[in-house]
């Protein structure tokens, strides 16, 4: 299941990258291709830092809760579910954005006036790297908040009323 999430993100990134590259070629043939926003890598890096900080906080609190440390602040299950959804949504959107900036970056590097667009290419590269960091942080949150595996699936689950 873990590998499937990463494969889906890579597939989304690749498809978005190819479509972005083709769209960039078409757009450039009709006029001037808009540049990569300078704020894109900064915003993606901030999102990655926030997700990583959330993951670190949740990891420590969940570990203390599992080890039953006295006085440890537990994690509300609804908060953990929200963190998982935030991580999943961030990773999916980041895969799309990373593909778009990656496709634009490849087009900019392969265009005839690549030296004139070197700054845009670097911005696209930094956006791709920051997008990968967002995907990694989103996957990490999902990994941290996973439910523990049952030790013996053949053992029936008893309610508190049935226990001796």
N, C-alpha and C positions, 0 to 999 in steps of 0.2 A: 504494500500500500504506500509505503514511504517513497519507493522508487517511482511509483506511478505518478505521484504528485510532481516530482522533478521532471519526469518525461513530458507531462502535460505542459509544464512551464516552458521547457525547451522547445516543444512543438509550437506553442503560441508565439514564442519569440522568433523562431525561424520563419513561420508563415507571415507574421507581421513585418519582419525584415525584408523578405522577398517582395511583398506587396508595396512596402515603402520605397524600396529601391526602384521598382517598376514605376510607381507613381511619381517619384522624383525625376526619373528620366522623362516621363510624359509632361510633367509640369514645366521642366526646364526647356523642353522643346517648344512649348507654347509661350514662354515668357521667362520671367526670372523666378527661380526657386527661392521661397522665403528661407531665411536663415534659421539655424538652431538657436532657440532662446538661451541666453547666457545664464538665466536663473534655473534652467532645467537640472543641471547636475547638482546645484546647491540645494534645491528643494528635495530632490531624490535622496541626497546624502542626509538631510535633516530627518526625513521620514525613516531612513535606515537606522539612524541613531536612536530615534524614539522607539522604534520596534525592538532594537537590541536592548535598550534600557528596560523596556517592559518585560522582555524575555528574561533578563537577568534577575529582575525583581520577582517575577513569578517563579523562577527556578528555585531561588532561595526560600521563598515562602512555602512552596509545595514540598520541598525537601524537609523543611522543619515540620510541616504538617504530617508527612508520611512517617517521620521518625518520632513523632509525638513529643517534640521538645516542649517542656513546660513554658508557658507564657508566649509561645510563638503565635504570631498573627496568621491565621489560616486564610485560605483563598475561598471566596464564595464561588460555588459552582457556576452561577450565572456570569460572574466576572470572568472566570476562566473561559467559558463558552464565548463571551464577547471578544476576548483576546484572540481566541482561535479564529473567529470570523474576521476580525481585523487583520490578522496575519494572512489569512487565506485571500481576502479581497485585495490586500496590498500586494501580495505576490502575483496575483493574476493581472492586476492593472499594470504592475511594474513589468511583467513579461511583455505585455502589449507595447508599453512605452519604450522599453529597451529595444524591442524589435524595430519600432519606427525610427528611433534615433540611430540604431545600427545600420538600417537600410539607407538612411540619409547619409550617414558617415561613409559608407562604402561608395555611394554614388559620388559624394564630394571628392573622395580620394581618387576615384577613377575618371573624373571629368578632365577635360582638356586644360582647364585653368585651375588645376589642383593647387598650384602654388599660391594663387590668389585667395583660395578658400581654405588655407591651412588652419586658420583660427577657428573656422566653423567645424572643420574636421576634428580638431582637438576638443572642442566643446561637445561634439557628438560622442567622442570616445569617453570623456569623463561622465557624460550622461549614461552611457552604456554601463560603465563600471559601477556607478552609483545605483543604477537599476538592478544590477546583479546583487549588490549588497542588500537592497530592499527585498529581493526574492529570497536570499539566504536568511535574512532576519525573519521574514514571514514563515518560512519553513521551520525555522528553529522554534518559534512560538508554538507552531502546531505540534512539533515533536515534544516540547516540554509539557504541554497540556494534554498529552495522550492519557487515556485511561490505562491503568495497570492490567497486564494480562492475568487471566485466571490461572492459578497454579495447576489445578486438576479439573478439567472440564467434566469429568464423569461424576464428580461429587455434587449431589443435589444441593440447591440453595434452600435453607430453612428460614422461615420467618421467626421472629422472636417468640411468638406464641407456641411454636412447635419444639423449641429447644428445651432439653431437660433441665 
